[in-house]
Amino acid sequence: MNNTDLLFYDAYEQFYKMTGESGAFESFCREAFGQDFSQDGFSDIRQIDRILNYIPSGEDVHILDAGCGNGKMLGYLQDKTKAYIHGFDYSENAIKAAKKMFQKRADFRQGLIGEIEYPAEQFDLVVSMDSMYFAPDMEKFVLQIMRWLKMDGVLFVGYQEGDVMPKTETSKTTVLAKALDKCKIRYEVEDITRETYELLKKKREAALLYQKDFEEEGNKEWFDLLMIQTDCVTGTYESFAKDMARYIYIVRKTGD
Ligand SMILES: C[S@@+](CC[C@H](N)C(=O)[O-])C[C@H]1O[C@@H](n2cnc3c(N)ncnc32)[C@H](O)[C@@H]1O
């Protein structure tokens, strides 16, 4: 299949080209999210630090980020834990950048969700922040990840509704929750919609703070996009929560 036929492929190629060049975007990420991981989503440092609780200590620890972008989040997790980091993403620009930045105990691959394969029982943790939505078959992808996990390993998912996925009623009715239920896989879920509303407000303020820098770099279109993405928080929390929700799903691989 021609990559350019894939949903958002060209947009992500441009995005990861821009993140490699733009000082304004780097400053924006630091201000908005607390750390620059070239985020194209909602994962601020509070969410990423929650992941640390699921990384065991020891030498032979392997973690995978599905939809890893340019790998900066994995680089941060490695700094904190010394784990071996693995990541895949369909964006050539993202994976090129990741390979250049992270060479020690690291494996980055260009690949498609649903197609890329890893050996069974390889990972202590699989993380996917704002990327599970792109699975052509959610049940199949969930089962694939469960196969990749070691026993007692954890899948950690940051999952937004009202963006790529339409808003459903609750954390139990999302496409991911339904797929987990269908596969009889138990999960815990935390509703972080309120936190996300505050984060998006911060994201808007940060974009405005660096508006001039974006413009001077010739990156006004990215500033404009940030304004569009955060338009949903110009009203009250109640109106935001009608159309948007954010959850963290934790799935542990158990023997039963
Ligand atoms: C919303 S971004 C999230 C990126 C990063 N995890 C973060 O939190 O900032 C979605 C990521 O998934 C990647 N992606 C989209 N569709 C994909 C697919 N079908 N297969 C693999 N990666 C995909 C994009 O290139 C992008 O890096």
The ligand as a Tripos MOL2 file, in Angstrom:
@<TRIPOS>MOLECULE
LIG
   27    29     1     0     0
SMALL
NO_CHARGES

@<TRIPOS>ATOM
      1 C1         -1.8230   11.7250   18.0980 C.3       1 LIG1
      2 S1         -0.1910   11.2460   17.6380 S.3       1 LIG1
      3 C2          0.4670   10.7610   19.1930 C.3       1 LIG1
      4 C3          1.9540   10.7210   19.1670 C.3       1 LIG1
      5 C4          2.6100   10.5230   20.5330 C.3       1 LIG1
      6 N1          2.3370    9.1750   21.0460 N.3       1 LIG1
      7 C5          2.1480   11.5900   21.4890 C.2       1 LIG1
      8 O1          1.5250   11.2650   22.5140 O.co2     1 LIG1
      9 O2          2.4190   12.7700   21.2470 O.co2     1 LIG1
     10 C6         -0.4630    9.7110   16.7920 C.3       1 LIG1
     11 C7          0.8170    8.9960   16.3560 C.3       1 LIG1
     12 O3          0.4700    7.7840   15.7000 O.3       1 LIG1
     13 C8          1.1660    7.6800   14.4700 C.3       1 LIG1
     14 N2          0.2540    6.9200   13.5890 N.ar      1 LIG1
     15 C9         -0.9250    7.3000   13.0590 C.ar      1 LIG1
     16 N3         -1.4720    6.3140   12.3600 N.ar      1 LIG1
     17 C10        -0.6250    5.2610   12.4540 C.ar      1 LIG1
     18 C11        -0.6580    3.9240   11.9470 C.ar      1 LIG1
     19 N4         -1.6740    3.4920   11.1980 N.pl3     1 LIG1
     20 N5          0.3730    3.0990   12.2220 N.ar      1 LIG1
     21 C12         1.4280    3.5500   12.9760 C.ar      1 LIG1
     22 N6          1.5030    4.8010   13.4830 N.ar      1 LIG1
     23 C13         0.4880    5.6360   13.2360 C.ar      1 LIG1
     24 C14         1.4290    9.1200   14.0350 C.3       1 LIG1
     25 O4          2.5440    9.2480   13.1800 O.3       1 LIG1
     26 C15         1.6600    9.7970   15.3810 C.3       1 LIG1
     27 O5          3.0140    9.7340   15.7790 O.3       1 LIG1
@<TRIPOS>BOND
     1     1     2 1
     2     2     3 1
     3     2    10 1
     4     3     4 1
     5     4     5 1
     6     5     6 1
     7     5     7 1
     8     7     8 2
     9     7     9 1
    10    10    11 1
    11    11    12 1
    12    11    26 1
    13    12    13 1
    14    13    14 1
    15    13    24 1
    16    14    15 ar
    17    14    23 ar
    18    15    16 ar
    19    16    17 ar
    20    17    18 ar
    21    17    23 ar
    22    18    19 1
    23    18    20 ar
    24    20    21 ar
    25    21    22 ar
    26    22    23 ar
    27    24    25 1
    28    24    26 1
    29    26    27 1
@<TRIPOS>SUBSTRUCTURE
     1 LIG1         1 GROUP 0 **** ****
